[in-house]
């Protein structure tokens, strides 16, 4: 049993270092092998040893290592997190804009529907807003509504 295992490992390791040849026989048929006849035109193909299996793969690059795959996974996870953060910020900005719009419309409705508005100064004295000031406030409120609600 030990000898069979040793012999199979030896044969496997020998075959992994063999070159792969492409050649065409006299009938024009293409063949691939590790040896080619002397009378055929031979083209040597690039071979790569796959690190995980130890087998030779012709024309196919070696598989990525575990560290490379993990780095790619971390990179994709980071990109997903950044995208979700960006989406969350966009949603938050949209909600803030909607709240500002509602507030601006409420203020405009107050200015337009109230004939007499009172304001209070720093000393707590009540001042009645005259029509020209009220009209000026209505125009300012309309600008704010058009800014936040469009």
Protein Blocks (a to p, Z undefined) as FASTA:
>chain_A
ZZmmmmmmmmmmmmmmpccdddddfkopacddfbdcfkbccddddddddfklopacehia
cdddfklmmmmmmmmmmmmmmmmmmmmmmmmmmmmmmmmmmmmmmmmmmmmmpmbdcddd
fkopacdddfklmmmmmmmmmmmmmmmmZZ
